[in-house]
Amino acid sequence: MEIFLPIADQPANVLVLLALGVAVGFLGAMFGVGGGFLMTPLLVFLGIGPAVAVASSANYMAASSFSGALSYWRRRMVDLKLALTLFAGGLLGTFSGVWLFTKLRALGQLDLLISVSYLVLLTAVGGFMLTEGLLAIWRQRRGGSLVRRRPGARSWVHGLPFKIRFTQSKIYISAIPVCLIGYLMGALGAIMGFGGGFLLVPMLIYVLRVPTTTVIGTSNVLTMATMVIATISHAATSHLVDGVLALFLMIGGVTGAQFGARAAQRIPAERLRFLLGLLVLAVGVRFAVELLARPDNLFSIRPAVEVVP
């Protein structure tokens, strides 16, 4: 059963799109990272243009993160003041990312940037998470205790000026690193089409020392806000948001997330980190193969030579 995607300008199998949404929703909910960093690469692997994949994934992430943000808000696990401070930087980062996205598309370099960015980011993060997960499992089997940083521990970040007291998270920290993290997440989300949860959550925990009780809910709020802005900006500037594609992905994503959340409760945290690292690294390696493999059709571009009779 096929349907035509108007913005992507190509047909697509409805069942494949729904299955993709279910798979990413399942994995995102199971690992607690949203899944946007998987959606864009998988769409590219299906033949969707990278630019359309990024813009449509932003739409998907905005809808999926709204559900998570609402759930955590009801349980009072969102630091609204922290989320607004992050969004102050994230708003500027999103506009910067959309501007760079548009400029690179006009120059014809956007697809290459997206592919190389995913290659570098996913292999680096996947390799780190895989190593950390293996070490955690090894320590656990040897009977050693895992070394964890206390949320209230101080670092050089706490010595910066312009401090704000975030009552919900029980931290007193400078607004500078908070806004910088928000800016980075907004820019990456606009250029690469993911909410950045798998980067944002570790930054909030290990850099800002935000307690885990509020970090995921706050991350969902920031992701929702920046992805809404990115979706609107992409639709207004580049007109690359494919609503039909995003709709089927969201339907599958909501379904898969329900099963992923249940599966996460049955798997130890150390194994979850190992599996997520393995998955992220595998997607990064797949991008490397796409970039380095010999194309089926070889061609070159050179100036035309006028033949004088």
Secondary structure, DSSP 8 states (H G I E B T S, - for coil): -EEEETTTTEEEEHHHHHHHHHHHHHHHHHHTS-SHHHHHHHHHHTT--HHHHHHHHHHHHHHHHHHHHHHHHHTT---HHHHHHHHHHHHHHHHHHHHHHHHHHHHT-HHHHHHHHHHHHHHHHHHHHHHHHHHHHHHHHTT-------TT---GGGGSSSEEEETTTTEEEEHHHHHHHHHHHHHHHHHH----HHHHHHHHHHTS---HHHHHHHHHHHHHHHHHHHHHHHHHHT----HHHHHHHHHHHHHHHHHHHHHHTTS-HHHHHHHHHHHHHHHHHHHHHHHHS--SS------------
